[in-house]
């Protein structure tokens, strides 16, 4: 009898927490995120409504970089799709590469900048790094690349 009461109590508490309305104003509307992929293939109507993230370039060569120096490059992009573009995250291939990106939705026709910073501390020789950009675009994952050669300072 105690077990049945306990299970019923858990069910009531979990149902009550699921029925509460979500009034968090920091969350984006669900209508901005949709998945056009179904068990039957791709929903072409939903796919046509997805944002499109278009970069001016996806590779930057810094050339020579002084050791222990931080260098940055701004990758310009534009939302060429019909709905707002949301960047949910951007991660460098290692801790020495960091991306700063817009956290607000990018309106159709609008653009933005993804600033990628590379730190050459404790690095030497030729370096190639990447940044994975996760979005709600049809493509979903976009890749950016940077490279350069670390030059030792005179006298070291």
C-alpha positions as CSV (number, residue, x, y, z in Angstrom):
1,X,0.0,0.0,0.0
2,X,2.8,2.4,0.8
3,X,4.5,1.7,-2.5
4,X,1.2,2.5,-4.4
5,X,0.8,5.8,-2.5
6,X,4.4,6.7,-3.2
7,X,4.1,6.0,-7.0
8,X,0.9,8.0,-7.1
9,X,2.5,10.9,-5.3
10,X,5.4,10.9,-7.8
11,X,3.1,10.8,-10.7
12,X,1.1,13.7,-9.4
13,X,4.2,15.8,-8.7
14,X,5.7,15.1,-12.1
15,X,2.4,15.8,-14.0
16,X,2.0,19.0,-12.1
17,X,5.5,20.2,-13.0
18,X,4.8,19.4,-16.7
19,X,1.6,21.3,-16.8
20,X,3.0,24.6,-15.6
21,X,3.2,27.2,-18.4
22,X,6.6,28.2,-19.6
23,X,6.9,32.0,-19.3
24,X,10.6,32.3,-19.6
25,X,11.1,35.3,-21.8
26,X,14.7,34.4,-22.5
27,X,13.7,31.4,-24.6
28,X,13.3,31.6,-28.4
29,X,10.0,30.7,-29.9
30,X,9.8,27.0,-31.1
31,X,8.6,28.3,-34.5
32,X,12.1,29.5,-35.2
33,X,13.5,25.9,-35.0
34,X,12.2,23.2,-37.3
35,X,13.6,20.0,-38.7
36,X,12.6,19.3,-42.3
37,X,13.9,15.7,-42.1
38,X,11.2,13.1,-41.7
39,X,11.0,9.3,-41.9
40,X,9.8,9.8,-45.5
41,X,12.8,11.9,-46.5
42,X,13.1,15.7,-46.5
43,X,10.0,17.9,-46.3
44,X,10.8,20.3,-49.1
45,X,8.3,22.9,-47.9
46,X,10.0,23.1,-44.5
47,X,13.4,23.0,-46.0
48,X,12.6,26.0,-48.2
49,X,11.7,28.0,-45.1
50,X,15.1,27.4,-43.3
51,X,17.6,30.1,-42.9
52,X,20.8,30.0,-45.0
53,X,24.1,31.1,-43.5
54,X,26.4,32.4,-46.3
55,X,30.0,33.3,-45.4
56,X,32.1,35.6,-47.5
57,X,35.1,33.2,-46.8
58,X,35.6,30.2,-44.6
59,X,39.4,30.1,-44.5
60,X,41.9,32.8,-43.3
61,X,45.6,32.5,-43.5
62,X,47.3,34.7,-40.8
63,X,50.7,34.2,-42.4
64,X,53.5,34.6,-39.9
65,X,52.4,35.0,-36.2
66,X,54.8,36.0,-33.5
67,X,55.0,33.4,-30.7
68,X,52.9,34.3,-27.6
69,X,50.7,36.6,-29.7
70,X,46.9,36.6,-30.1
71,X,45.5,37.2,-33.5
72,X,41.9,37.6,-34.6
73,X,39.9,37.5,-37.8
74,X,36.3,38.5,-38.5
75,X,34.4,36.0,-40.7
76,X,31.5,38.0,-42.2
77,X,28.3,36.2,-42.9
78,X,24.8,36.9,-44.1
79,X,21.4,35.2,-43.6
80,X,20.2,34.7,-47.2
81,X,17.3,32.6,-46.2
82,X,13.6,33.5,-45.5
83,X,13.6,33.0,-41.7
84,X,15.8,34.2,-38.7
85,X,19.1,32.5,-38.3
86,X,20.1,31.3,-34.9
87,X,23.7,30.4,-34.0
88,X,23.4,28.0,-31.1
89,X,27.2,27.6,-30.6
90,X,30.7,27.9,-32.0
91,X,33.6,25.8,-30.7
92,X,37.3,25.9,-31.7
93,X,39.2,22.7,-32.4
94,X,41.3,23.4,-29.3
95,X,41.5,25.8,-26.4
96,X,43.8,28.1,-28.3
97,X,41.0,29.0,-30.8
98,X,37.9,30.9,-29.6
99,X,34.9,32.2,-31.5
100,X,32.7,35.1,-30.6
101,X,29.4,35.2,-32.3
102,X,26.0,37.0,-32.2
103,X,23.6,35.5,-29.7
104,X,20.5,37.1,-31.0
105,X,18.6,35.8,-34.1
106,X,19.9,37.2,-37.4
107,X,17.0,38.5,-39.5
108,X,16.6,37.5,-43.2
109,X,18.8,39.7,-45.3
110,X,20.9,40.8,-42.3
111,X,24.5,39.9,-41.6
112,X,26.9,39.5,-38.8
113,X,30.5,38.7,-37.9
114,X,32.0,35.6,-36.3
115,X,35.2,36.8,-34.6
116,X,37.8,34.0,-34.3
117,X,40.8,34.5,-32.0
118,X,43.9,32.3,-32.0
119,X,46.5,32.3,-29.2
120,X,50.0,31.2,-30.2
121,X,51.1,30.7,-26.6
122,X,53.0,27.4,-26.3
123,X,52.7,26.8,-30.0
124,X,55.3,26.5,-32.7
125,X,55.6,25.9,-36.4
126,X,52.7,25.6,-38.8
127,X,49.2,25.7,-37.2
128,X,45.8,24.9,-38.7
129,X,42.7,25.2,-36.5
130,X,38.9,25.0,-37.2
131,X,35.7,26.3,-35.6
132,X,32.5,24.4,-35.7
133,X,29.4,26.7,-36.0
134,X,26.1,25.1,-35.0
135,X,23.0,26.8,-36.4
136,X,19.3,26.2,-37.3
137,X,20.1,26.5,-41.0
138,X,19.4,23.7,-43.4
139,X,23.0,22.8,-43.4
140,X,23.2,22.9,-39.6
141,X,26.9,22.7,-39.1
142,X,29.3,25.2,-40.7
143,X,33.1,25.0,-40.5
144,X,35.6,27.9,-40.4
145,X,39.3,27.4,-40.8
146,X,42.4,29.5,-39.8
147,X,46.1,28.8,-40.3
148,X,49.4,30.4,-39.8
149,X,53.1,29.9,-39.0
150,X,54.4,30.7,-35.5
151,X,57.7,32.7,-35.6
152,X,60.0,32.7,-32.6
153,X,61.0,36.1,-31.3
154,X,64.6,37.2,-31.8
155,X,66.9,36.3,-28.9
156,X,65.0,33.1,-27.8
